[in-house]
Amino acid sequence: MNILVFAEQIDGSFKKSTFEAVSYASQIAQAHNGNVTAVVPGNVADDRLAELALYGANKIVSVKHDNLNGFNAETYTKVICNTASAEGSSIVVISNTYSGKSLAPRVAARLKAGIASGVISMPNTSAGFVVRRNVFSGKAFADVNLTTAVKVLAITPNTFNTLENAQAVNIVNTESGLADADFTTKSVEINRVTGKIPLTEAEIVISGGRGLKGPENWHLVEDLANALGAATACSKPVSDMHWRPHSEHVGQTGITIKPNLYIAIGISGAIQHLAGVSSSKVIVAINKDPEAPFFKAADYGIVGDAFEIMPKIIESAKAFKAG
């Protein structure tokens, strides 16, 4: 069984979700005496490429082209499919990031493959090829049996641990195999927020709502985030009122996250918000309203005024880190 992993990179460095995908593929390969090949579109240094071998990649196909440095769904799809065909891959693993969500269906269509997105389990091959995925915004699960010869699995970030399984690796540097006509869309400029932990990769997220009463009080969220090494987020009303940028909005119409710890401050817990955070491993809600819906979904709840509670939590977090 040959497994291909799309290794997503930004500016020559791999995302945490990439290592999760390689580790996931490696576990499948170990169970079925298979091999893992990682395909890397764009210019990445060999020492960076070798990082993939730490998590189980037996072979790395580095497809170098300046026009592949910026993400492009059309050309990336062609690179992945060309590599999958050349390697005889029966499974293609893609992390279900923003890039992965645009790639997985395209790859599946081109390879005439069955696809399961939002995968949260290892395949069960005792009776077919069954994987579990989240449905209805995380409110239920569906077990999907893929019967096609080639299968595309888009795995949910922050679901699978990155298990080290160092391999002797063969790094193959190759040209893209694409003609100029294939690059119908080119990235002219990419502006990224720097210095912050990406919400989709954060293990701890501190989020604030209208209960903080205004942007001038957001230091309570940021101070706790800095103390815990966490990312910051907000509810939809907060971003709509321009207290915080829309890039921090988590919920059904914003970003869906799955951190190990989610702390919600002054957020009532409307169903639209819960849809984007309900997969968090541990949820802590802080609200002065004891009837706030969030308390029904939270693992831990603190009833009280955030302006009195938060300074104490921040000091405790700083003391914990210092100790």
Long-range contacts (C-beta under 8 A, 24 or more apart in sequence): 1-28, 1-29, 1-32, 1-33, 1-34, 1-35, 1-90, 1-91, 2-34, 2-35, 2-37, 2-87, 2-88, 2-89, 2-90, 2-91, 3-28, 3-29, 3-34, 3-35, 3-36, 3-37, 3-89, 3-90, 3-91, 3-92, 3-93, 4-37, 4-38, 4-39, 4-80, 4-83, 4-84, 4-87, 4-89, 4-91, 4-92, 4-93, 5-36, 5-37, 5-38, 5-39, 5-57, 5-92, 5-93, 5-94, 6-38, 6-39, 6-76, 6-80, 6-92, 6-93, 6-94, 6-95, 6-100, 6-103, 7-38, 7-39, 7-40, 7-52, 7-57, 7-60, 8-95, 8-97, 8-99, 8-100, 9-40, 9-42, 9-44, 9-48, 10-192, 11-69, 12-42, 12-43, 12-44, 12-45, 12-48, 13-48, 14-48, 14-51, 14-52, 15-95, 15-97, 15-198, 15-201, 16-157, 16-162, 16-201, 17-95, 17-97, 17-100, 17-157, 17-158, 17-200, 17-201, 18-52, 18-95, 19-51, 19-52, 19-54, 19-55, 19-162, 20-95, 20-155, 20-157, 20-158, 20-159, 20-160, 20-161, 20-162, 21-93, 21-94, 21-95, 21-155, 22-52, 22-55, 22-56, 22-57, 23-55, 23-56, 23-160, 23-161, 23-162, 23-163, 23-164, 23-165, 24-93, 24-122, 24-155, 24-160, 25-56, 25-91, 25-93, 26-55, 26-56, 26-57, 26-163, 26-165, 26-167, 27-56, 27-122, 27-163, 28-91, 28-93, 28-122, 28-123, 29-56, 29-58, 30-56, 30-165, 31-122, 31-125, 32-125, 35-59, 36-167, 37-61, 37-83, 37-87, 37-89, 39-63, 39-79, 39-80, 39-83, 39-84, 41-65, 41-68, 41-75, 41-76, 41-79, 41-80, 41-176, 42-68, 42-69, 43-68, 43-69, 46-171, 46-173, 49-171, 50-169, 50-171, 52-169, 53-166, 53-167, 53-168, 53-169, 54-164, 54-165, 54-166, 55-162, 55-163, 55-164, 55-165, 56-163, 56-165, 56-167, 57-167, 57-169, 58-167, 58-168, 58-169, 58-170, 59-87, 59-169, 59-170, 59-171, 59-172, 60-169, 60-170, 60-171, 60-172, 61-87, 61-172, 61-174, 62-171, 62-172, 62-173, 62-174, 63-174, 63-175, 63-176, 63-177, 64-173, 64-174, 64-175, 64-176, 65-175, 65-176, 65-178, 67-176, 67-183, 67-186, 68-176, 69-187, 70-186, 70-187, 70-190, 71-99, 71-187, 72-183, 72-185, 72-186, 72-187, 73-99, 73-102, 73-103, 73-106, 74-106, 74-182, 74-184, 74-185, 75-176, 75-178, 75-182, 75-183, 75-185, 76-103, 77-103, 77-106, 77-107, 77-110, 78-110, 78-178, 78-182, 79-176, 79-177, 79-178, 80-107, 81-107, 81-110, 81-111, 82-177, 84-111, 84-150, 85-111, 89-150, 90-149, 90-150, 90-151, 91-150, 91-151, 91-152, 91-153, 92-150, 92-151, 92-152, 92-153, 93-153, 93-155, 94-152, 94-153, 94-154, 94-155, 95-154, 95-155, 95-157, 96-154, 96-155, 96-156, 96-157, 97-157, 97-200, 98-200, 100-154, 101-154, 104-152, 104-154, 107-152, 108-152, 111-150, 111-152, 112-148, 112-150, 113-148, 113-149, 113-150, 113-151, 113-152, 114-146, 114-147, 114-148, 114-150, 114-151, 114-152, 115-146, 115-151, 115-152, 115-153, 115-154, 116-144, 116-146, 116-151, 116-152, 116-153, 116-154, 117-154, 118-154, 118-156, 119-153, 119-154, 119-155, 119-156, 119-159, 120-155, 120-156, 120-159, 123-153, 134-279, 137-252, 137-256, 137-275, 137-276, 137-278, 138-256, 138-275, 138-278, 138-279, 139-275, 139-278, 156-258, 156-279, 157-200, 157-201, 157-258, 158-200, 158-201, 158-203, 158-257, 158-258, 158-259, 158-260, 159-258, 193-247, 196-231, 196-232, 197-229, 197-230, 197-231, 198-231, 199-231, 199-233, 199-247, 199-248, 199-250, 199-255, 199-257, 200-255, 200-257, 202-230, 202-231, 202-257, 202-259, 203-230, 203-259, 203-260, 203-261, 204-228, 204-229, 204-230, 204-231, 204-259, 204-260, 204-261, 204-262, 204-263, 205-230, 205-231, 205-232, 205-233, 205-250, 205-257, 205-259, 205-261, 205-262, 205-263, 205-277, 205-280, 206-230, 206-231, 206-232, 206-233, 206-263, 206-265, 207-232, 207-233, 207-234, 207-235, 207-250, 207-262, 207-263, 207-264, 207-265, 207-267, 207-277, 208-232, 208-233, 208-234, 208-235, 208-238, 208-244, 208-264, 208-265, 208-266, 208-267, 209-234, 209-235, 209-237, 209-238, 209-264, 209-265, 209-266, 209-267, 209-268, 210-235, 210-237, 210-238, 210-241, 210-266, 210-267, 211-265, 211-266, 211-267, 211-268, 211-287, 211-288, 211-306, 212-238, 212-265, 212-266, 212-306, 213-266, 214-243, 215-243, 215-244, 217-307, 218-243, 218-244, 220-265, 220-306, 220-307, 220-310, 220-311, 220-314, 221-265, 223-310, 223-314, 224-263, 224-310, 224-313, 224-314, 224-317, 227-314, 227-317, 227-318, 227-321, 228-317, 228-321, 230-261, 230-263, 231-259, 233-257, 235-267, 235-270, 235-273, 236-272, 236-273, 250-276, 250-277, 251-275, 251-276, 251-277, 252-276, 264-294, 264-298, 265-306, 265-310, 266-306, 267-294, 268-292, 268-293, 268-294, 269-293, 269-294, 269-295, 269-296, 269-297, 269-298, 286-310
